[in-house]
C-alpha cells in the first residue's frame, strides 16, 4: 500500500501511522515509565489518547503535529516490542504484583499501578488497535470510504 494511504483516516478514526504512534506512546507510558522507570521513556513520535491537552503532550516531549513515515514510527515500536518480550520472559509472580513507583504519565490519576495491570494495558492496546488497523486498511485497499 502506498505510504500516503497509511496517513489517511477512515471514518474519522486515526490513520494507520497515527495508530502506530499511539501504540508507541502506550508502551512508553505503561511499560517504559510506570514499570521500568526509564529516565526518558517517551519517544517524541508517541501519540497519546485523543483529548490529551497539547501542553501535557509537550511536557512529555511529544511532537503531536509530526508527520513521520511508517518506517520512522516502526523503528522505535519494534524496540519497545522487544523490550516487552524481555520483560514478559523474565516475569515472576512477585514482579507481576509489584506496585509501580510511577504512574504512566502525570496526566493519569494518582492511584496504585501494579505491574500486572500495566502490562495488561499494553497488551490490550495492541490487540484492540490491531483490530481497528486491519478493518481500516481493508477499507483503504478497497477504496470504499472517504478519507478524513
N, C-alpha and C positions, 0 to 999 in steps of 0.2 A: 504494500500500500504506500502511496506517495507520502512523504513527510508532511506535506500541507494538510492532508486528510487527518493526520493524527493530532492536529491542533484544532480541528473543527468540533464544535459542541453539537450534540444531538438532543433535541427537545429540551434545551436549557440545562442539560447536565454537563459536568466537566468534560473536557476533551480527554483523549487517551493520555496525552502528555501531562495534563493537569492532574489526572488521576494518579499517574506515577509519581508526580511531585508530592501529592498528598500522602501517598504510602511512604515516601521518603521521610516526610515530617512525622508521621505516626511512629515509625521505627526510631527516629531520633528522639522523640519526646518520651515514649513509653519504655524503650529499651536503653538508648544512649544516655538519656538524662536520668530517668527515675531508677532503672535497675542498675546500670553500670556507673552512674555518676561521673560521666566523662567531663573533662574540663571544658570542651567546646562541642557539645553534642549536636548542634543544629547546622545542617548544610544550608547555605544561602538559597538553594533552589527548592527547599521544602515549602509546602503549601498547606497551611492549616485549614481547619474546617471553615466552611462559609460562615460569615458573621464575625469572624475574628477581626477586631479593630486593627487597622493598618499600623497604628502606633505600637500595639502589642507585638505584631509580627516584626516590626522594625527593631524592637528591643531584643528579639531573639536573633537578629542578623539576617532575617529572611528578606528576599527581594521578590515580593509578590508580583511585580509588573515585569519580571524577567520573561523572556520568550526563548527558553533553551530548546535545543534539538532533543529528540528522544535519546540519542546516544549520550548527550551531556547529563541527562537525568538517570539513565540506566547505570552509568558507571558507579555513582555513589549508592544507588539502590542495590546493585549486586554486592557491594561491600557490606551494606547493612544486612542483607540476607545471609551472607557468610557469617557475620557476627552472631546473628540469631541462631544459626545452626550450631555454632560453637557453644553458645550459652545453653541451648537445649541439651546438647550432648553431655555437658558437664553438670546438669542439674541433680540436686539431691532433694529429698523431702524437706530438709531443713531450709535449703535455699528457696524452694518454692513458697515456703511460709514466712520468709523474711520480710519484715516491714521495711520499705524503702525510706531512706532519709530525705529524699527529694520527691516532689510531685512532678508530673510530666512537664509542666511549664507553669510559670507564675499565674497565668490566667485560669488554671484549674483550681477547683475548690480545695480548701485546706481540709484534708481528711487522710486516713491511712491508705497507703497504696502498697499492696502486697505484691511480691514478685509474680506469683501465680496470676493475679488479676492483670498485671501489666502485660505479661506475655500473651494472655488470652486476648487482650485488646488488639495487639499487633496481629495475631493470627486471624481474628475475626475481621479486622480491616482488610487483610489480604484476601480472604475468601469472598467477602461481600463485594469489594471493588473489582475482583476478578469477574464476578457475575455481571456487574454493570459494564465492564470493559468489553466482554465478549458480546453482550447484547448490542452495545453501541457500535462496535466495529462491524458487526454483521449489517447493521443499518447503513453505515457508511459505504461498505462494499457494495450493497445493493443499490445505493443511491436513491433511497425512497424517503428520506427526511430532509427537511430544510435545515441546514446547519445554522447554529446561532452562536 
